[in-house]
């Protein structure tokens, strides 16, 4: 019984650390430049269009202003990454399958990656942000999540930066909206992104 408990603990820890390792590889598409309204970027088989979000009044400063960006990876993409890790780490088939089943149970909707920069360190703390996911009718909420406290990293040219991945515990349709809202902004909605699976556009 004790050996079984140790094995399960090891498996859970292994799943956690591998998932962190995979998710912490930041896509350059997220941080290369400020995302302008109506601009579309491609991530993991999805087209993501920024519908609206705070931008500076001077268009000449777009590429130097604070960045707010999201990407999306569905469960199939995450599992594919797990299989690559399993091959390199030479996991036993039963260990891989157990990890995949746990992943399907905890994150059936995949995961969202969020990257942002702010000139002020406190304003780049994720504790001020929350995510809302809506369907294509843009009514009601498929899911909502308050980001936990996470202090940003050292400053870059356009401010302090922060990055996280958010596991989604509910199934999602192929196409949906992501709202990333700032509790300190005073606006009802701050950033809105349309997520579309590439072969459904």
PyMOL commands that set and color helices and strands:
alter all, ss='L'
color gray80, all
select helices_A, chain A and resi 2-23+28-31+59-64+75-89+93-106+122-124+126-128+198-200
alter helices_A, ss='H'
color red, helices_A
select strands_A, chain A and resi 40-43+46-52+68-73+111-118+129-134+143-146+153-156+159-167+176-182+191-197
alter strands_A, ss='S'
color yellow, strands_A
deselect
rebuild
show_as cartoon
